[in-house]
Amino acid sequence: MFWLGTGLYRAAFFAGALAGCCGQFPVIGCAGALHAADDLTVSALTADEQRVLQTIEAGDVLATVSFLASDELAGRDTPSKELEIASAYVASRFRGAGLEGLAANGSFYQVQEMPRYFAPDGPVSLVTAASPQGLEGCVALGGGDAAVELRGPVSADAAGRELRGAIVVVDEPPLPPAAAENPAVAGLSVARRVAPLAARGAAAVLIRTTDSGVLSAAVQRLRTEAVALPQQLSLPVVLIPADADLGGELQLSVPPRRRESEQVRNVAAVLRGADPGLSAEAIIITAHLDHIGRAAGDRQGDVIFNGADDNATGVTAVVTLAEAFGRLQPRPARSVVFMTFWGEEKGLLGSKAYCEQPLWPLEKTVANINIEMIGRPEEGAAEKMWGTGWTRSSLGPQLAAGAKRAGVEVFHREDVSEMLYARSDNYSFVQKGVIAHSFSAGSLHQDYHQLTDEYTRLNLPHMTRIIQGLFAGTLPLARGELTPTKSAAAR
């Protein structure tokens, strides 16, 4: 869900990358501050809109989400043949809805190259005053594009301190439970710890490992099983023994990381607007298609992270909404683009790639509505939905005004709104100046990023109602009745 290390919550969320998490996922319950949307007046649903709304049915929702979250799709990892199958399925549904492919030559696929980085091959050398022959037990997790030779004293990570050119030492970050089963999750947790150090100029990072051995074991599996690393690990990152004496000047030599690339694809379709004056503008409705694949190693029993709530539910909403909008007579005034992204779990990669090479002009993109985890309501919050970055624009209140016509409440959740605003694919659009928010109608439940996130645990009546609310909520925007604007603080 929301990327914290990924789709609305990420592995590093569990790893305690956010202050105060202490390695546990935060309880996002109904005790949080809830604020209803500002009252806005929108037109009542037309007879045709009411007709289309009633075609969004739980049986169809179940058929879609159960396929996307099936064992046959093996967790939809990026990249994988199963993710390709899932994207072909989405494209077929778009085609069946009468939408146009938005990519080159009318294709539904925006094909891109995904670079994949692997742990450096070869030995690491760390010479210290206490270990002039080289410290034993050092293992490289990250590396640059070329071999790195560094010399100098070690620096601690002091908040706000300039780290340009420094060799920085930190303690092992807290790891989520999933790291023991999936070494890629451990890699994400490390990436989240290292990224701010790299941003402050660190030349290399040394991580003191704990006695648990979880990170060390995960790194060995990342190396021996050729598991791709997060792109953020683009500087030397070396695991060292917890008791290593780093006094005096250090000499560090790290071989380069290994790079490969594979083709991946976003899926994009458009329903052209009917109004000559507004059809050049588009509302873009998105969700990430990928999840985290299989548990690594030789584990027995269930090994598939099905990703039902995260984020087969969001993709189901996008597909269902595409079909609903395709049934409208007349079509909306504005164009409506429907997209699914690859690589959200790897760091919002598919949406970032799209925003670098947009298929619809970003300056003509009225808003992005990104859908994340809508199948598991919090206690007392059935048929309710909340948005991230609520105060950044008028999109949330406008969506709420339309959604209430379908019996869905969209509200401002103060306790997580800002925290999660930059943690999902909407933020790739935000960084390009587009009004974009993620909307969720689920909870950060115990099955998040676990093998137990199965479609049988979804609340289908709730999920179906939320999709109806998204349809009714988006209509005033698509019809040109409402146009979101940025708040003064976001301009």
PyMOL commands that set and color helices and strands:
alter all, ss='L'
color gray80, all
select helices_A, chain A and resi 11-14+47-53+58-68+71-73+81-96+104-106+177-180+183-199+214-224+308-327+344-346+349-356+362-364+390-392+395-406+426-430+455-457+460-478+488-490
alter helices_A, ss='H'
color red, helices_A
select strands_A, chain A and resi 34-36+100-101+109-118+125-127+139-142+148-156+167-171+204-208+237-240+249-254+258-271+282-288+335-341+365-371+384-387+409-413+436-440
alter strands_A, ss='S'
color yellow, strands_A
deselect
rebuild
show_as cartoon
